[in-house]
């Protein structure tokens, strides 16, 4: 598969199952939408992206944007943990890891509810319990530390 790097030939790779609206259109429109790779990825150029945005409701675009922002926030927790571990030269989990987990998980749960995907909903809901519990322990640790300094 040839990857184009110039802006005039830039292409987006979109997994068919992820965008059900686009996937259904790709099946019915065939080769007109874009080149289909043998491993199930459609290559979408700027023109096709604009056409997709024009055919898609504002609510759907907002929810896709929320899903992408949530995934970015959720992924940031790994970057935060990696940086903290590198600085400490030991495996640690910083407090911000749990906040990124919680807020990203809440947004992903909202997106999963919008998509009405029970597997996605159950997975995110279970994770929220873990993130909330860990934030609770972080707060308890801060409170205990504050009370020992006062005494």
C-alpha positions as CSV (number, residue, x, y, z in Angstrom):
1,X,0.0,0.0,0.0
2,X,1.5,3.3,-1.0
3,X,1.3,6.1,1.5
4,X,1.2,9.7,0.1
5,X,2.8,12.4,2.1
6,X,2.1,15.5,0.1
7,X,-1.0,17.5,1.2
8,X,-2.5,17.3,-2.3
9,X,-2.5,13.5,-2.2
10,X,-3.1,13.1,1.6
11,X,-5.4,10.2,2.4
12,X,-7.2,9.1,5.6
13,X,-7.3,5.4,6.6
14,X,-10.6,4.7,8.2
15,X,-11.5,1.3,9.6
16,X,-14.8,0.2,8.2
17,X,-16.3,-1.1,11.5
18,X,-15.5,2.1,13.3
19,X,-17.6,4.4,11.1
20,X,-20.8,2.5,10.4
21,X,-22.3,5.4,8.4
22,X,-19.3,5.5,6.1
23,X,-19.0,1.7,6.1
24,X,-22.5,1.3,4.8
25,X,-22.0,3.9,2.1
26,X,-18.7,2.3,1.1
27,X,-20.3,-1.0,0.5
28,X,-23.1,0.4,-1.6
29,X,-20.9,2.9,-3.5
30,X,-18.1,0.5,-4.3
31,X,-14.9,1.8,-5.9
32,X,-16.4,5.3,-6.2
33,X,-15.8,6.1,-2.5
34,X,-12.1,5.2,-2.4
35,X,-9.6,2.4,-2.9
36,X,-10.2,-0.5,-0.6
37,X,-7.2,-2.3,0.8
38,X,-7.3,-6.1,1.1
39,X,-7.2,-5.8,4.9
40,X,-10.5,-3.9,5.3
41,X,-9.4,-0.3,5.4
42,X,-10.9,2.4,3.2
43,X,-8.7,5.2,2.1
44,X,-10.6,8.4,2.3
45,X,-9.2,11.5,0.6
46,X,-10.1,15.1,1.4
47,X,-13.0,15.1,-1.2
48,X,-14.6,12.0,0.3
49,X,-14.1,13.4,3.9
50,X,-16.0,16.6,2.8
51,X,-18.7,14.5,1.2
52,X,-19.0,12.4,4.4
53,X,-19.3,15.5,6.5
54,X,-21.9,17.0,4.3
55,X,-24.0,13.8,4.4
56,X,-23.6,13.3,8.2
57,X,-25.9,15.1,10.7
58,X,-24.4,17.7,13.0
59,X,-25.3,15.5,16.0
60,X,-23.3,12.5,14.5
61,X,-20.3,14.7,13.9
62,X,-20.4,16.1,17.4
63,X,-20.6,12.5,18.8
64,X,-17.7,11.4,16.7
65,X,-15.7,14.4,17.9
66,X,-16.6,13.6,21.5
67,X,-15.5,10.0,20.9
68,X,-12.2,11.1,19.4
69,X,-11.5,13.6,22.1
70,X,-12.3,11.0,24.8
71,X,-10.0,8.5,23.2
72,X,-7.2,11.1,23.1
73,X,-7.8,12.0,26.8
74,X,-7.9,8.3,27.7
75,X,-4.6,7.7,25.8
76,X,-2.9,10.6,27.6
77,X,-2.8,8.6,30.8
78,X,-0.3,6.3,29.3
79,X,1.9,9.2,28.2
80,X,1.7,10.7,31.7
81,X,2.5,7.4,33.3
82,X,5.4,6.8,30.9
83,X,7.0,10.2,31.5
84,X,6.6,9.9,35.3
85,X,8.2,6.4,35.2
86,X,11.1,7.7,33.1
87,X,11.7,10.6,35.5
88,X,11.6,8.4,38.6
89,X,13.5,5.5,36.9
90,X,10.9,3.2,38.6
91,X,7.4,2.1,37.7
92,X,4.9,4.6,39.3
93,X,1.4,5.7,38.6
94,X,1.0,9.5,39.0
95,X,-2.3,11.0,40.3
96,X,-3.0,12.6,36.9
97,X,-3.1,9.1,35.4
98,X,-6.3,8.4,37.4
99,X,-7.9,11.7,36.4
100,X,-7.2,11.2,32.7
101,X,-8.6,7.6,33.2
102,X,-11.8,8.9,34.9
103,X,-12.5,11.8,32.5
104,X,-11.7,9.9,29.4
105,X,-13.7,6.9,30.7
106,X,-16.7,9.1,31.4
107,X,-16.6,10.6,27.9
108,X,-16.1,7.2,26.3
109,X,-19.0,5.8,28.3
110,X,-21.2,8.7,27.0
111,X,-20.0,7.8,23.5
112,X,-20.7,4.1,24.0
113,X,-24.2,4.9,25.3
114,X,-24.8,7.0,22.2
115,X,-23.7,4.1,20.0
116,X,-25.8,1.7,22.1
117,X,-22.9,-0.8,22.3
118,X,-23.5,-3.0,25.4
119,X,-19.9,-4.5,25.4
120,X,-18.4,-1.0,25.2
121,X,-20.8,0.3,27.9
122,X,-20.1,-2.5,30.3
123,X,-16.3,-2.2,29.8
124,X,-16.2,1.5,30.4
125,X,-18.6,1.4,33.3
126,X,-16.5,-1.2,35.1
127,X,-13.4,0.8,34.5
128,X,-15.0,3.9,36.1
129,X,-15.4,2.0,39.3
130,X,-11.7,1.3,39.4
131,X,-10.7,4.8,38.5
132,X,-13.0,6.3,41.1
133,X,-11.8,4.0,43.8
134,X,-8.1,4.9,43.1
135,X,-8.9,8.6,43.2
136,X,-10.6,8.0,46.5
137,X,-7.4,6.4,47.8
138,X,-5.3,9.3,46.5
139,X,-7.5,11.7,48.4
140,X,-7.3,9.6,51.6
141,X,-3.6,9.6,51.3
142,X,-3.5,13.4,50.9
143,X,-5.8,13.8,53.9
144,X,-3.8,11.5,56.1
145,X,-0.6,13.3,55.1
146,X,-2.2,16.7,55.9
147,X,-3.4,15.5,59.3
148,X,0.0,14.1,60.3
149,X,1.6,17.4,59.4
150,X,-0.9,19.4,61.6
151,X,-0.5,17.1,64.6
